[in-house]
Amino acid sequence: MSAIKTNTMHVTALSRFTIIAALLGLIAVACHPVMPDPEPEEPRSADLLIYQTPFIGDETEVRDPAPIHERLILDKTSVPGWLLPTEGMLRFPVELREGARISFSLGAVTRIPIHLEDLVIRVEFIQDEVEEVEDEEAEFVPEMIGNPTTLFETDPSRSPTVFSGIFTSWYPVDMSISSFAPGSGEIRFSAEGPLAGHESIELMFGKPVIYYPEENRGRNVLLIGIDTLRQDSLTPYGADPEITPNLQEFSEEATVFTQARSQAPWTLPSFASMVTGGLPSTIGSTIYTGYLPERNTTIGTMLQNAGYATGTICSNTWLGNDQSGFEQGMDELWFQYNASAGVSVEEAKDFITRSENRDWFCFLHIFDPHVPYAPEEEFYEALRDPDYTGELGDVFVNIEEWKSGEIVPDSADLEHVMNLYLGEVMEVDEAIGDLIAWLEERGQLDNTLIIFAADHGEEFFDHGGYEHGHTQYDELVHMPLIIRGDGFPAGARIDANVGNTDIVPSILRYVEIRRDGLIGDPLQEIAADASPFNDRIIFGEDNSRGQMRKFGVQWPYKVIVDFVNAEAELYNLAEDPGETTNIYAENVELGDLLSFHVVQSMLPDQTAFHVWITRGYRETPRQFTGTIRVPGGIEEIRGFRLQDNDNYTLEGDTITFSIFSAHDVLGPNKHLMIEPAAGAETMEVRVMVDGIVQENRFFPYGSRTPEPSGTATVNIDDFPLGTSLPLAIEEYPAGCYLWGTRGYELNDEGPFSDEQAMEQLRSLGYLNN
């Protein structure tokens, strides 16, 4: 059963004023860090060497630990691994059991031509034995025995002139090492020759893992996430048969969920919810952060820890940039912006082929329905209206003009663009059909859980706007969700209220891994009997533009709350699926009750302050240095999205920090979160920029009002509240903002009524009334 449940027997109906007061207290919750509860660890069926600390140098040297692994990128694919140190060797102590195999990838980046006879790259295994001693308190000292066994070595005869060919992209190696088991020893990655250690050569040892095929679960997982896919564009949901015939055929062998909703109307927070099982505000993936924070545990990490080979194929920058956070738990992440569905599917096939000796998890993201719409000619011609005489061609790029309202299309132009969009959907259908047929040919279809989902839809002026990210109406959040695999009856159509937060629990149920604390439910249970889940509420939030809104659906009712204007809308989706008639005024008690649950699910539970360093788009990085003193003490401090050149220290009641603004960090997301100790009354902040006080860079009052002196003392109890964190835009210089979140606890008597907070919001210009 879901952790998000209603209890209508014990919740008092709330007045509209009280509800709105509660809504206005939700400031900056989208960026308020909430640490997940500790979870039970699952036993590994693989030895993930990337989580070890190897030693450097040969066995005669001191065993210094090597630097922690990093993401290494070659030919669009990033993997976790190590660069070979100048000492020339990495050494990984290992214990082997019967049936062991080793898998790794090798790569190189060189700025000079290399003759292979001048540089030999080698991966070896050397067994060890423990020299027994009589003193039981003495440490056993491993002593290497025998000659190293070469597992891989570059061969000069393969490329006698220059170092090229096999290392232009990752070179995968997968082989048995069972002959050394049972026993212990070291895996060694080294280079020899005149060019070993050359400053112009970087040698890479990627994603090393020792695994045991006999311990496989025999249950693979394919999560297909389509970008910008309206539910009503698919044949299983009522679209014309020629649009998605392959998906229709797939749905007849799967379970179709008709009332699935995403947790956000745009890519980052929606996919973040899909792969973590949490709400965007809880996991910290919002427009104000711009990434998936490392404090979360993704489904990739859960499955990787259970011995799965994990891979992501994606073509949206929000997922694929090197700071997205979506690489967490992934052995491989392949990224090419706006790659076609066909190209993405071929990459997925390659990953699955390389992983066939292991259980595997593949997250396949497909970008095609996203703007610009540019379907292949056959799909464009299939839908083209021969009577269309407008100026728009076979590629639609007038995105910003339509979004801003500068161009309002007539019906002919709108239909033409919608046909281009459907052409992209047809292209997706063809690629998915090819992938499913390929899995069947390789005998992997029936032991693979296939989840077909989407992050958000697309508005074509359904509610007066265009594209996505700006509203919470169903054209953006009512999603397709089709699942094939054990526990999902073929041909079933389930009308229960579900969300993308149910996907992670469903995967874990399929692979038989237990994890507590998730807000969703296994969809297998809902498919078997939906009646126990009738009272559940599915929540969604976080706009990328426009007013900040959040929604809640308790079938058949949906409430949408506008935080800036302190308004709410209520719809009966069974009678009004197009959300054309707001019935809040006629159903105040019901609307207030659903709004209460939206508030209850998203309020922060502790008072905290955020020191934000926003980036400047048109200037070089600036160094922000300063101190933050809380005379009453500091309960907790955490840094988020800081880089190697950023730092902070806490001594007594004072934090000293040095943080650079940065172009390569998405959004205004470098920040410190500070929780004052109970009873603390004031906070003293001093900030300099590039070593001097700058009058327009420091904003310590919970607003966009600068403090020219660079020094401020603020009162904690009456610190102003804002409805959102500051958003860096092109016109703004880099700045340091102090922003606050106040913790609240709700009870059955209703949310707080804080007139002072409302007055503060009005004074800051956040309220229109």
Secondary structure as the mmCIF struct_conf table of DSSP 4:
data_model
#
loop_
_struct_conf.conf_type_id
_struct_conf.id
_struct_conf.beg_label_comp_id
_struct_conf.beg_label_asym_id
_struct_conf.beg_label_seq_id
_struct_conf.end_label_comp_id
_struct_conf.end_label_asym_id
_struct_conf.end_label_seq_id
BEND BEND1 ALA A 3 ALA A 3
TURN_TY1_P TURN_TY1_P1 THR A 8 MET A 9
BEND BEND2 HIS A 10 HIS A 10
HELX_RH_AL_P HELX_RH_AL_P1 ARG A 16 LEU A 24
TURN_TY1_P TURN_TY1_P2 GLY A 25 GLY A 25
BEND BEND3 ALA A 28 ALA A 28
HELX_RH_3T_P HELX_RH_3T_P1 VAL A 29 CYS A 31
HELX_LH_PP_P HELX_LH_PP_P1 MET A 35 PRO A 38
HELX_LH_PP_P HELX_LH_PP_P2 PRO A 40 ARG A 44
BEND BEND4 SER A 45 SER A 45
STRN STRN1 ALA A 46 LEU A 48
HELX_RH_3T_P HELX_RH_3T_P2 LEU A 49 TYR A 51
BEND BEND5 GLN A 52 GLN A 52
STRN STRN2 PHE A 55 ILE A 56
BEND BEND6 GLY A 57 GLY A 57
TURN_TY1_P TURN_TY1_P3 GLU A 59 THR A 60
BEND BEND7 GLU A 61 GLU A 61
HELX_LH_PP_P HELX_LH_PP_P3 ASP A 64 ASP A 64
STRN STRN3 PRO A 65 PRO A 65
HELX_LH_PP_P HELX_LH_PP_P4 ALA A 66 HIS A 69
STRN STRN4 GLU A 70 LEU A 74
TURN_TY1_P TURN_TY1_P4 ASP A 75 LYS A 76
STRN STRN5 THR A 77 LEU A 83
HELX_LH_PP_P HELX_LH_PP_P5 LEU A 84 PRO A 85
TURN_TY1_P TURN_TY1_P5 THR A 86 GLU A 87
BEND BEND8 GLY A 88 GLY A 88
STRN STRN6 MET A 89 LEU A 96
TURN_TY1_P TURN_TY1_P6 GLU A 98 GLY A 99
STRN STRN7 ARG A 101 THR A 110
BEND BEND9 ARG A 111 ILE A 112
HELX_RH_3T_P HELX_RH_3T_P3 LEU A 116 ASP A 118
STRN STRN8 VAL A 120 VAL A 130
BEND BEND10 GLU A 134 GLU A 134
TURN_TY1_P TURN_TY1_P7 GLU A 136 GLU A 137
BEND BEND11 ALA A 138 ALA A 138
HELX_LH_PP_P HELX_LH_PP_P6 GLU A 139 PHE A 140
STRN STRN9 PRO A 142 MET A 144
BEND BEND12 GLY A 146 GLY A 146
HELX_LH_PP_P HELX_LH_PP_P7 ASN A 147 PRO A 148
STRN STRN10 THR A 149 GLU A 153
HELX_RH_3T_P HELX_RH_3T_P4 PRO A 156 ARG A 158
BEND BEND13 SER A 159 PHE A 163
BEND BEND14 GLY A 165 GLY A 165
TURN_TY1_P TURN_TY1_P8 ILE A 166 PHE A 167
BEND BEND15 THR A 168 SER A 169
STRN STRN11 TYR A 171 SER A 176
HELX_RH_3T_P HELX_RH_3T_P5 SER A 178 PHE A 180
BEND BEND16 PRO A 182 PRO A 182
STRN STRN12 GLY A 183 GLU A 192
BEND BEND17 GLY A 193 GLY A 193
TURN_TY1_P TURN_TY1_P9 PRO A 194 GLY A 197
TURN_TY1_P TURN_TY1_P10 GLU A 199 SER A 200
STRN STRN13 ILE A 201 TYR A 211
HELX_RH_3T_P HELX_RH_3T_P6 PRO A 213 GLU A 215
BEND BEND18 GLY A 218 GLY A 218
STRN STRN14 ASN A 220 ILE A 226
TURN_TY1_P TURN_TY1_P11 ASP A 227 THR A 228
HELX_RH_3T_P HELX_RH_3T_P7 GLN A 231 SER A 233
BEND BEND19 LEU A 234 LEU A 234
HELX_RH_3T_P HELX_RH_3T_P8 THR A 235 TYR A 237
TURN_TY1_P TURN_TY1_P12 GLY A 238 GLY A 238
BEND BEND20 ALA A 239 ALA A 239
TURN_TY1_P TURN_TY1_P13 PRO A 241 ILE A 243
BEND BEND21 THR A 244 THR A 244
HELX_RH_AL_P HELX_RH_AL_P2 PRO A 245 SER A 251
TURN_TY1_P TURN_TY1_P14 GLU A 252 GLU A 253
BEND BEND22 ALA A 254 ALA A 254
STRN STRN15 THR A 255 ARG A 261
BEND BEND23 GLN A 263 TRP A 266
HELX_RH_AL_P HELX_RH_AL_P3 THR A 267 THR A 276
BEND BEND24 GLY A 277 GLY A 278
HELX_RH_AL_P HELX_RH_AL_P4 PRO A 280 ILE A 283
TURN_TY1_P TURN_TY1_P15 GLY A 284 GLY A 284
BEND BEND25 THR A 286 THR A 286
TURN_TY1_P TURN_TY1_P16 ILE A 287 THR A 289
BEND BEND26 TYR A 291 TYR A 291
TURN_TY1_P TURN_TY1_P17 GLU A 294 ARG A 295
BEND BEND27 ASN A 296 ASN A 296
HELX_RH_AL_P HELX_RH_AL_P5 ILE A 299 ASN A 305
TURN_TY1_P TURN_TY1_P18 ALA A 306 GLY A 307
STRN STRN16 ALA A 309 CYS A 314
HELX_RH_AL_P HELX_RH_AL_P6 THR A 317 GLY A 320
BEND BEND28 ASN A 321 ASN A 321
TURN_TY1_P TURN_TY1_P19 ASP A 322 GLN A 323
BEND BEND29 SER A 324 GLY A 325
TURN_TY1_P TURN_TY1_P20 PHE A 326 GLY A 329
BEND BEND30 ASP A 331 ASP A 331
STRN STRN17 GLU A 332 PHE A 335
TURN_TY1_P TURN_TY1_P21 TYR A 337 ASN A 338
HELX_RH_AL_P HELX_RH_AL_P7 ALA A 341 ARG A 354
TURN_TY1_P TURN_TY1_P22 SER A 355 ASN A 357
BEND BEND31 ARG A 358 ARG A 358
STRN STRN18 TRP A 360 ILE A 366
TURN_TY1_P TURN_TY1_P23 ASP A 368 PRO A 369
BEND BEND32 HIS A 370 PRO A 372
STRN STRN19 TYR A 373 TYR A 373
HELX_RH_AL_P HELX_RH_AL_P8 GLU A 377 LEU A 383
TURN_TY1_P TURN_TY1_P24 PRO A 386 ASP A 387
BEND BEND33 GLY A 390 GLU A 391
BEND BEND34 ASP A 394 VAL A 395
STRN STRN20 PHE A 396 PHE A 396
HELX_RH_AL_P HELX_RH_AL_P9 ILE A 399 SER A 404
TURN_TY1_P TURN_TY1_P25 GLY A 405 GLY A 405
BEND BEND35 GLU A 406 ILE A 407
HELX_RH_AL_P HELX_RH_AL_P10 SER A 411 GLU A 441
TURN_TY1_P TURN_TY1_P26 ARG A 442 GLY A 443
BEND BEND36 LEU A 445 LEU A 445
TURN_TY1_P TURN_TY1_P27 ASP A 446 ASN A 447
STRN STRN21 THR A 448 ALA A 454
BEND BEND37 ASP A 455 ASP A 455
STRN STRN22 GLU A 459 PHE A 460
BEND BEND38 PHE A 461 PHE A 461
TURN_TY1_P TURN_TY1_P28 ASP A 462 HIS A 463
BEND BEND39 GLY A 464 GLY A 464
STRN STRN23 TYR A 466 GLU A 467
BEND BEND40 HIS A 468 HIS A 470
BEND BEND41 TYR A 473 TYR A 473
HELX_RH_AL_P HELX_RH_AL_P11 ASP A 474 VAL A 477
STRN STRN24 HIS A 478 ARG A 484
STRN STRN25 GLY A 485 GLY A 485
TURN_TY1_P TURN_TY1_P29 ASP A 486 GLY A 487
STRN STRN26 PHE A 488 PHE A 488
TURN_TY1_P TURN_TY1_P30 ALA A 490 GLY A 491
STRN STRN27 ARG A 493 GLY A 499
HELX_RH_3T_P HELX_RH_3T_P9 ASN A 500 ASP A 502
HELX_RH_AL_P HELX_RH_AL_P12 ILE A 503 VAL A 511
TURN_TY1_P TURN_TY1_P31 GLU A 512 GLU A 512
BEND BEND42 ILE A 519 GLY A 520
HELX_RH_AL_P HELX_RH_AL_P13 LEU A 523 ALA A 528
HELX_RH_3T_P HELX_RH_3T_P10 SER A 531 PHE A 533
TURN_TY1_P TURN_TY1_P32 ASN A 534 ASP A 535
STRN STRN28 ILE A 538 GLU A 541
BEND BEND43 SER A 544 GLN A 547
STRN STRN29 ARG A 549 GLN A 554
TURN_TY1_P TURN_TY1_P33 TRP A 555 PRO A 556
STRN STRN30 TYR A 557 ASP A 562
TURN_TY1_P TURN_TY1_P34 PHE A 563 ALA A 566
STRN STRN31 GLU A 567 ASN A 572
TURN_TY1_P TURN_TY1_P35 LEU A 573 GLU A 575
TURN_TY1_P TURN_TY1_P36 PRO A 577 GLY A 578
TURN_TY1_P TURN_TY1_P37 TYR A 584 GLU A 586
HELX_RH_AL_P HELX_RH_AL_P14 VAL A 588 MET A 602
BEND BEND44 ASP A 605 GLN A 606
STRN STRN32 ALA A 608 ILE A 613
TURN_TY1_P TURN_TY1_P38 TYR A 617 ARG A 618
BEND BEND45 GLU A 619 GLU A 619
STRN STRN33 GLN A 623 ARG A 629
TURN_TY1_P TURN_TY1_P39 PRO A 631 GLY A 632
STRN STRN34 ILE A 634 PHE A 640
BEND BEND46 ARG A 641 ARG A 641
TURN_TY1_P TURN_TY1_P40 ASP A 644 ASN A 645
STRN STRN35 ASN A 647 GLU A 651
TURN_TY1_P TURN_TY1_P41 GLY A 652 ASP A 653
STRN STRN36 THR A 654 PHE A 660
TURN_TY1_P TURN_TY1_P42 HIS A 663 ASP A 664
BEND BEND47 VAL A 665 VAL A 665
BEND BEND48 GLY A 667 PRO A 668
STRN STRN37 LYS A 670 PRO A 676
HELX_LH_PP_P HELX_LH_PP_P8 ALA A 677 ALA A 677
TURN_TY1_P TURN_TY1_P43 ALA A 678 GLY A 679
STRN STRN38 THR A 682 VAL A 689
TURN_TY1_P TURN_TY1_P44 ASP A 690 GLY A 691
STRN STRN39 ILE A 692 ILE A 692
TURN_TY1_P TURN_TY1_P45 GLU A 695 ASN A 696
BEND BEND49 ARG A 697 ARG A 697
STRN STRN40 PHE A 698 PHE A 699
BEND BEND50 TYR A 701 ARG A 704
TURN_TY1_P TURN_TY1_P46 PRO A 708 SER A 709
BEND BEND51 GLY A 710 GLY A 710
STRN STRN41 THR A 711 ASN A 715
BEND BEND52 ILE A 716 ILE A 716
TURN_TY1_P TURN_TY1_P47 ASP A 717 ASP A 718
BEND BEND53 THR A 723 SER A 724
TURN_TY1_P TURN_TY1_P48 GLU A 730 GLU A 731
BEND BEND54 TYR A 732 TYR A 732
HELX_LH_PP_P HELX_LH_PP_P9 PRO A 733 ALA A 734
STRN STRN42 CYS A 736 THR A 741
STRN STRN43 ASN A 747 ASN A 747
TURN_TY1_P TURN_TY1_P49 ASP A 748 GLU A 749
STRN STRN44 GLY A 750 GLY A 750
BEND BEND55 PRO A 751 PRO A 751
HELX_RH_AL_P HELX_RH_AL_P15 GLU A 755 SER A 763
TURN_TY1_P TURN_TY1_P50 LEU A 764 GLY A 765
#
